[in-house]
Amino acid sequence: MNLFNTQKESNFMTISQIINEALQNPENYYEDGSINWNFVDADLWMHPQAKFYTDEEKLDGLKNFNIKTGVAK
């Protein structure tokens, strides 16, 4: 089972969903349009549902996130 793409509880967002949500925020981009991963990382850790994931799961989710598919492997 891949914890990054499955929900732990039906009401909770996956790590991929949290990252995708952060990527919708224009403040998480530099002026040249590239992603400011430091801000995305911060949004992941500060997200209310981040508490349901371990630090290791969050780090792995960021490390394995595929920007083209919007999914952490």
Biopython code that builds the backbone (N, CA, C, O; Angstrom):
import numpy as np
from Bio.PDB.StructureBuilder import StructureBuilder

atoms = [
    (1, "MET", "N", (0.841, -1.179, 0.000)),
    (1, "MET", "CA", (0.000, 0.000, 0.000)),
    (1, "MET", "C", (0.885, 1.241, 0.000)),
    (1, "MET", "O", (1.884, 1.298, 0.718)),
    (2, "ASN", "N", (0.522, 2.216, -0.794)),
    (2, "ASN", "CA", (1.270, 3.456, -0.888)),
    (2, "ASN", "C", (0.576, 4.518, -0.050)),
    (2, "ASN", "O", (-0.504, 4.988, -0.409)),
    (3, "LEU", "N", (1.183, 4.892, 1.049)),
    (3, "LEU", "CA", (0.566, 5.832, 1.990)),
    (3, "LEU", "C", (0.453, 7.245, 1.439)),
    (3, "LEU", "O", (-0.316, 8.054, 1.957)),
    (4, "PHE", "N", (1.211, 7.546, 0.395)),
    (4, "PHE", "CA", (1.203, 8.907, -0.111)),
    (4, "PHE", "C", (0.007, 9.172, -1.008)),
    (4, "PHE", "O", (-0.350, 10.332, -1.216)),
    (5, "ASN", "N", (-0.615, 8.150, -1.539)),
    (5, "ASN", "CA", (-1.704, 8.341, -2.476)),
    (5, "ASN", "C", (-3.019, 7.771, -1.980)),
    (5, "ASN", "O", (-4.042, 7.893, -2.654)),
    (6, "THR", "N", (-3.004, 7.157, -0.825)),
    (6, "THR", "CA", (-4.232, 6.623, -0.256)),
    (6, "THR", "C", (-4.558, 7.402, 1.001)),
    (6, "THR", "O", (-3.657, 7.888, 1.685)),
    (7, "GLN", "N", (-5.795, 7.521, 1.299)),
    (7, "GLN", "CA", (-6.195, 8.266, 2.481)),
    (7, "GLN", "C", (-6.189, 7.348, 3.692)),
    (7, "GLN", "O", (-6.659, 6.212, 3.633)),
    (8, "LYS", "N", (-5.649, 7.859, 4.788)),
    (8, "LYS", "CA", (-5.636, 7.091, 6.022)),
    (8, "LYS", "C", (-7.044, 6.985, 6.594)),
    (8, "LYS", "O", (-7.403, 5.961, 7.175)),
    (9, "GLU", "N", (-7.817, 8.001, 6.441)),
    (9, "GLU", "CA", (-9.222, 8.036, 6.841)),
    (9, "GLU", "C", (-9.966, 8.723, 5.701)),
    (9, "GLU", "O", (-9.382, 9.532, 4.981)),
    (10, "SER", "N", (-11.211, 8.418, 5.536)),
    (10, "SER", "CA", (-11.938, 8.954, 4.392)),
    (10, "SER", "C", (-12.026, 10.483, 4.399)),
    (10, "SER", "O", (-12.191, 11.082, 3.336)),
    (11, "ASN", "N", (-11.923, 11.122, 5.550)),
    (11, "ASN", "CA", (-12.012, 12.581, 5.629)),
    (11, "ASN", "C", (-10.678, 13.275, 5.441)),
    (11, "ASN", "O", (-10.644, 14.500, 5.325)),
    (12, "PHE", "N", (-9.585, 12.540, 5.406)),
    (12, "PHE", "CA", (-8.263, 13.142, 5.382)),
    (12, "PHE", "C", (-7.711, 13.250, 3.977)),
    (12, "PHE", "O", (-8.006, 12.429, 3.109)),
    (13, "MET", "N", (-6.908, 14.269, 3.771)),
    (13, "MET", "CA", (-6.233, 14.443, 2.489)),
    (13, "MET", "C", (-4.959, 13.607, 2.469)),
    (13, "MET", "O", (-4.335, 13.390, 3.507)),
    (14, "THR", "N", (-4.583, 13.145, 1.295)),
    (14, "THR", "CA", (-3.305, 12.451, 1.145)),
    (14, "THR", "C", (-2.192, 13.487, 1.114)),
    (14, "THR", "O", (-2.450, 14.681, 0.963)),
    (15, "ILE", "N", (-0.970, 13.032, 1.257)),
    (15, "ILE", "CA", (0.176, 13.937, 1.161)),
    (15, "ILE", "C", (0.210, 14.572, -0.228)),
    (15, "ILE", "O", (0.479, 15.766, -0.358)),
    (16, "SER", "N", (-0.058, 13.787, -1.251)),
    (16, "SER", "CA", (-0.092, 14.325, -2.618)),
    (16, "SER", "C", (-1.145, 15.419, -2.750)),
    (16, "SER", "O", (-0.900, 16.440, -3.394)),
    (17, "GLN", "N", (-2.298, 15.220, -2.156)),
    (17, "GLN", "CA", (-3.353, 16.235, -2.223)),
    (17, "GLN", "C", (-2.938, 17.514, -1.506)),
    (17, "GLN", "O", (-3.238, 18.614, -1.970)),
    (18, "ILE", "N", (-2.258, 17.376, -0.391)),
    (18, "ILE", "CA", (-1.789, 18.553, 0.351)),
    (18, "ILE", "C", (-0.752, 19.307, -0.484)),
    (18, "ILE", "O", (-0.791, 20.535, -0.561)),
    (19, "ILE", "N", (0.168, 18.580, -1.104)),
    (19, "ILE", "CA", (1.191, 19.217, -1.952)),
    (19, "ILE", "C", (0.520, 19.895, -3.145)),
    (19, "ILE", "O", (0.857, 21.028, -3.489)),
    (20, "ASN", "N", (-0.427, 19.203, -3.773)),
    (20, "ASN", "CA", (-1.141, 19.809, -4.907)),
    (20, "ASN", "C", (-1.881, 21.076, -4.488)),
    (20, "ASN", "O", (-1.919, 22.056, -5.233)),
    (21, "GLU", "N", (-2.460, 21.051, -3.306)),
    (21, "GLU", "CA", (-3.130, 22.246, -2.800)),
    (21, "GLU", "C", (-2.127, 23.393, -2.648)),
    (21, "GLU", "O", (-2.415, 24.532, -3.015)),
    (22, "ALA", "N", (-0.961, 23.084, -2.108)),
    (22, "ALA", "CA", (0.078, 24.104, -1.943)),
    (22, "ALA", "C", (0.535, 24.653, -3.298)),
    (22, "ALA", "O", (0.862, 25.834, -3.416)),
    (23, "LEU", "N", (0.556, 23.799, -4.309)),
    (23, "LEU", "CA", (0.984, 24.233, -5.640)),
    (23, "LEU", "C", (-0.049, 25.135, -6.317)),
    (23, "LEU", "O", (0.256, 25.769, -7.327)),
    (24, "GLN", "N", (-1.253, 25.199, -5.777)),
    (24, "GLN", "CA", (-2.278, 26.105, -6.310)),
    (24, "GLN", "C", (-2.116, 27.525, -5.770)),
    (24, "GLN", "O", (-2.758, 28.456, -6.257)),
    (25, "ASN", "N", (-1.261, 27.685, -4.768)),
    (25, "ASN", "CA", (-1.059, 28.983, -4.140)),
    (25, "ASN", "C", (-0.008, 29.774, -4.933)),
    (25, "ASN", "O", (1.147, 29.352, -5.004)),
    (26, "PRO", "N", (-0.387, 30.911, -5.528)),
    (26, "PRO", "CA", (0.561, 31.703, -6.307)),
    (26, "PRO", "C", (1.766, 32.187, -5.496)),
    (26, "PRO", "O", (2.818, 32.480, -6.063)),
    (27, "GLU", "N", (1.614, 32.270, -4.177)),
    (27, "GLU", "CA", (2.729, 32.703, -3.329)),
    (27, "GLU", "C", (3.848, 31.670, -3.277)),
    (27, "GLU", "O", (4.950, 31.974, -2.820)),
    (28, "ASN", "N", (3.578, 30.450, -3.742)),
    (28, "ASN", "CA", (4.582, 29.385, -3.703)),
    (28, "ASN", "C", (5.399, 29.312, -4.987)),
    (28, "ASN", "O", (6.031, 28.293, -5.266)),
    (29, "TYR", "N", (5.389, 30.379, -5.759)),
    (29, "TYR", "CA", (6.146, 30.450, -7.004)),
    (29, "TYR", "C", (7.034, 31.689, -7.000)),
    (29, "TYR", "O", (6.668, 32.737, -6.469)),
    (30, "TYR", "N", (8.210, 31.544, -7.607)),
    (30, "TYR", "CA", (9.097, 32.687, -7.806)),
    (30, "TYR", "C", (8.550, 33.537, -8.949)),
    (30, "TYR", "O", (7.650, 33.114, -9.674)),
    (31, "GLU", "N", (9.094, 34.720, -9.099)),
    (31, "GLU", "CA", (8.653, 35.623, -10.164)),
    (31, "GLU", "C", (8.835, 35.014, -11.548)),
    (31, "GLU", "O", (8.079, 35.330, -12.467)),
    (32, "ASP", "N", (9.832, 34.143, -11.708)),
    (32, "ASP", "CA", (10.076, 33.523, -13.017)),
    (32, "ASP", "C", (9.147, 32.335, -13.287)),
    (32, "ASP", "O", (9.239, 31.695, -14.335)),
    (33, "GLY", "N", (8.255, 32.045, -12.337)),
    (33, "GLY", "CA", (7.290, 30.961, -12.514)),
    (33, "GLY", "C", (7.730, 29.618, -11.976)),
    (33, "GLY", "O", (6.944, 28.671, -11.978)),
    (34, "SER", "N", (8.968, 29.509, -11.513)),
    (34, "SER", "CA", (9.431, 28.239, -10.953)),
    (34, "SER", "C", (8.894, 28.069, -9.528)),
    (34, "SER", "O", (8.584, 29.042, -8.841)),
    (35, "ILE", "N", (8.794, 26.825, -9.112)),
    (35, "ILE", "CA", (8.211, 26.497, -7.801)),
    (35, "ILE", "C", (9.196, 26.809, -6.686)),
    (35, "ILE", "O", (10.373, 26.458, -6.769)),
    (36, "ASN", "N", (8.714, 27.460, -5.657)),
    (36, "ASN", "CA", (9.506, 27.676, -4.450)),
    (36, "ASN", "C", (9.192, 26.503, -3.510)),
    (36, "ASN", "O", (8.250, 26.560, -2.719)),
    (37, "TRP", "N", (9.999, 25.444, -3.613)),
    (37, "TRP", "CA", (9.735, 24.227, -2.852)),
    (37, "TRP", "C", (9.855, 24.452, -1.349)),
    (37, "TRP", "O", (9.277, 23.698, -0.566)),
    (38, "ASN", "N", (10.598, 25.481, -0.935)),
    (38, "ASN", "CA", (10.673, 25.787, 0.498)),
    (38, "ASN", "C", (9.299, 26.189, 1.026)),
    (38, "ASN", "O", (8.926, 25.810, 2.136)),
    (39, "PHE", "N", (8.548, 26.950, 0.240)),
    (39, "PHE", "CA", (7.206, 27.367, 0.651)),
    (39, "PHE", "C", (6.230, 26.199, 0.605)),
    (39, "PHE", "O", (5.381, 26.057, 1.485)),
    (40, "VAL", "N", (6.354, 25.357, -0.432)),
    (40, "VAL", "CA", (5.489, 24.177, -0.535)),
    (40, "VAL", "C", (5.750, 23.258, 0.659)),
    (40, "VAL", "O", (4.817, 22.730, 1.265)),
    (41, "ASP", "N", (7.015, 23.077, 0.982)),
    (41, "ASP", "CA", (7.409, 22.264, 2.137)),
    (41, "ASP", "C", (6.777, 22.826, 3.409)),
    (41, "ASP", "O", (6.229, 22.079, 4.218)),
    (42, "ALA", "N", (6.856, 24.130, 3.579)),
    (42, "ALA", "CA", (6.279, 24.767, 4.775)),
    (42, "ALA", "C", (4.764, 24.579, 4.818)),
    (42, "ALA", "O", (4.195, 24.310, 5.876)),
    (43, "ASP", "N", (4.119, 24.723, 3.667)),
    (43, "ASP", "CA", (2.667, 24.525, 3.625)),
    (43, "ASP", "C", (2.287, 23.106, 4.004)),
    (43, "ASP", "O", (1.283, 22.886, 4.682)),
    (44, "LEU", "N", (3.089, 22.141, 3.567)),
    (44, "LEU", "CA", (2.820, 20.747, 3.930)),
    (44, "LEU", "C", (2.900, 20.566, 5.440)),
    (44, "LEU", "O", (2.009, 19.965, 6.040)),
    (45, "TRP", "N", (3.953, 21.078, 6.054)),
    (45, "TRP", "CA", (4.126, 20.885, 7.502)),
    (45, "TRP", "C", (3.087, 21.644, 8.313)),
    (45, "TRP", "O", (2.718, 21.207, 9.403)),
    (46, "MET", "N", (2.609, 22.771, 7.800)),
    (46, "MET", "CA", (1.648, 23.576, 8.545)),
    (46, "MET", "C", (0.194, 23.185, 8.269)),
    (46, "MET", "O", (-0.716, 23.652, 8.954)),
    (47, "HIS", "N", (-0.021, 22.340, 7.283)),
    (47, "HIS", "CA", (-1.391, 21.954, 6.924)),
    (47, "HIS", "C", (-2.051, 21.258, 8.115)),
    (47, "HIS", "O", (-1.406, 20.454, 8.787)),
    (48, "PRO", "N", (-3.314, 21.551, 8.387)),
    (48, "PRO", "CA", (-3.994, 20.939, 9.540)),
    (48, "PRO", "C", (-3.990, 19.410, 9.520)),
    (48, "PRO", "O", (-4.003, 18.785, 10.580)),
    (49, "GLN", "N", (-3.973, 18.805, 8.346)),
    (49, "GLN", "CA", (-4.013, 17.349, 8.283)),
    (49, "GLN", "C", (-2.627, 16.702, 8.259)),
    (49, "GLN", "O", (-2.507, 15.477, 8.229)),
    (50, "ALA", "N", (-1.592, 17.526, 8.273)),
    (50, "ALA", "CA", (-0.227, 16.992, 8.305)),
    (50, "ALA", "C", (0.039, 16.206, 9.594)),
    (50, "ALA", "O", (0.916, 15.344, 9.639)),
    (51, "LYS", "N", (-0.721, 16.513, 10.624)),
    (51, "LYS", "CA", (-0.522, 15.835, 11.912)),
    (51, "LYS", "C", (-0.816, 14.336, 11.824)),
    (51, "LYS", "O", (-0.402, 13.570, 12.694)),
    (52, "PHE", "N", (-1.521, 13.922, 10.788)),
    (52, "PHE", "CA", (-1.863, 12.511, 10.639)),
    (52, "PHE", "C", (-0.758, 11.701, 9.951)),
    (52, "PHE", "O", (-0.888, 10.491, 9.767)),
    (53, "TYR", "N", (0.318, 12.378, 9.577)),
    (53, "TYR", "CA", (1.443, 11.725, 8.900)),
    (53, "TYR", "C", (2.717, 11.934, 9.704)),
    (53, "TYR", "O", (2.897, 12.963, 10.356)),
    (54, "THR", "N", (3.589, 10.951, 9.646)),
    (54, "THR", "CA", (4.878, 11.084, 10.326)),
    (54, "THR", "C", (5.766, 12.042, 9.537)),
    (54, "THR", "O", (5.510, 12.321, 8.365)),
    (55, "ASP", "N", (6.799, 12.537, 10.187)),
    (55, "ASP", "CA", (7.767, 13.387, 9.489)),
    (55, "ASP", "C", (8.378, 12.636, 8.314)),
    (55, "ASP", "O", (8.590, 13.212, 7.247)),
    (56, "GLU", "N", (8.660, 11.362, 8.508)),
    (56, "GLU", "CA", (9.256, 10.552, 7.435)),
    (56, "GLU", "C", (8.305, 10.449, 6.237)),
    (56, "GLU", "O", (8.745, 10.544, 5.091)),
    (57, "GLU", "N", (7.021, 10.256, 6.489)),
    (57, "GLU", "CA", (6.045, 10.181, 5.397)),
    (57, "GLU", "C", (5.976, 11.496, 4.625)),
    (57, "GLU", "O", (5.889, 11.502, 3.398)),
    (58, "LYS", "N", (6.016, 12.602, 5.353)),
    (58, "LYS", "CA", (5.966, 13.905, 4.691)),
    (58, "LYS", "C", (7.227, 14.143, 3.863)),
    (58, "LYS", "O", (7.147, 14.605, 2.724)),
    (59, "LEU", "N", (8.382, 13.831, 4.428)),
    (59, "LEU", "CA", (9.640, 13.991, 3.682)),
    (59, "LEU", "C", (9.653, 13.113, 2.444)),
    (59, "LEU", "O", (10.044, 13.564, 1.367)),
    (60, "ASP", "N", (9.232, 11.866, 2.585)),
    (60, "ASP", "CA", (9.178, 10.960, 1.436)),
    (60, "ASP", "C", (8.193, 11.467, 0.390)),
    (60, "ASP", "O", (8.455, 11.373, -0.810)),
    (61, "GLY", "N", (7.069, 12.002, 0.838)),
    (61, "GLY", "CA", (6.083, 12.539, -0.088)),
    (61, "GLY", "C", (6.649, 13.672, -0.923)),
    (61, "GLY", "O", (6.431, 13.723, -2.133)),
    (62, "LEU", "N", (7.375, 14.582, -0.287)),
    (62, "LEU", "CA", (8.005, 15.681, -1.029)),
    (62, "LEU", "C", (9.094, 15.162, -1.957)),
    (62, "LEU", "O", (9.192, 15.575, -3.112)),
    (63, "LYS", "N", (9.905, 14.256, -1.440)),
    (63, "LYS", "CA", (11.026, 13.722, -2.220)),
    (63, "LYS", "C", (10.541, 12.977, -3.456)),
    (63, "LYS", "O", (11.171, 13.047, -4.512)),
    (64, "ASN", "N", (9.440, 12.272, -3.333)),
    (64, "ASN", "CA", (8.960, 11.423, -4.418)),
    (64, "ASN", "C", (7.834, 12.043, -5.234)),
    (64, "ASN", "O", (7.262, 11.381, -6.099)),
    (65, "PHE", "N", (7.511, 13.297, -4.971)),
    (65, "PHE", "CA", (6.415, 13.935, -5.684)),
    (65, "PHE", "C", (6.785, 14.129, -7.148)),
    (65, "PHE", "O", (7.860, 14.637, -7.466)),
    (66, "ASN", "N", (5.884, 13.719, -8.031)),
    (66, "ASN", "CA", (6.093, 13.870, -9.464)),
    (66, "ASN", "C", (5.263, 15.051, -9.938)),
    (66, "ASN", "O", (4.034, 14.981, -9.972)),
    (67, "ILE", "N", (5.927, 16.124, -10.301)),
    (67, "ILE", "CA", (5.225, 17.347, -10.682)),
    (67, "ILE", "C", (4.354, 17.133, -11.910)),
    (67, "ILE", "O", (3.338, 17.812, -12.062)),
    (68, "LYS", "N", (4.720, 16.213, -12.783)),
    (68, "LYS", "CA", (3.934, 15.981, -14.007)),
    (68, "LYS", "C", (2.617, 15.275, -13.725)),
    (68, "LYS", "O", (1.600, 15.582, -14.347)),
    (69, "THR", "N", (2.631, 14.330, -12.790)),
    (69, "THR", "CA", (1.414, 13.585, -12.509)),
    (69, "THR", "C", (0.693, 14.104, -11.271)),
    (69, "THR", "O", (-0.480, 13.793, -11.064)),
    (70, "GLY", "N", (1.381, 14.889, -10.447)),
    (70, "GLY", "CA", (0.774, 15.413, -9.236)),
    (70, "GLY", "C", (0.599, 14.354, -8.160)),
    (70, "GLY", "O", (-0.277, 14.465, -7.302)),
    (71, "VAL", "N", (1.441, 13.321, -8.213)),
    (71, "VAL", "CA", (1.308, 12.200, -7.276)),
    (71, "VAL", "C", (2.682, 11.853, -6.710)),
    (71, "VAL", "O", (3.684, 11.859, -7.427)),
    (72, "ALA", "N", (2.711, 11.554, -5.420)),
    (72, "ALA", "CA", (3.932, 11.031, -4.796)),
    (72, "ALA", "C", (3.964, 9.527, -5.020)),
    (72, "ALA", "O", (2.963, 8.840, -4.815)),
    (73, "LYS", "N", (5.102, 9.026, -5.435)),
    (73, "LYS", "CA", (5.226, 7.582, -5.708)),
    (73, "LYS", "C", (5.348, 6.798, -4.437)),
    (73, "LYS", "O", (5.461, 5.573, -4.475)),
]
sb = StructureBuilder()
sb.init_structure("model")
sb.init_model(0)
sb.init_chain("A")
sb.init_seg("    ")
for serial, (resi, resn, name, xyz) in enumerate(atoms, 1):
    if name == "N":
        sb.init_residue(resn, " ", resi, " ")
    sb.init_atom(name, np.array(xyz, "f"), 0.0, 1.0, " ", f" {name:<3s}", serial, name[0])
structure = sb.get_structure()
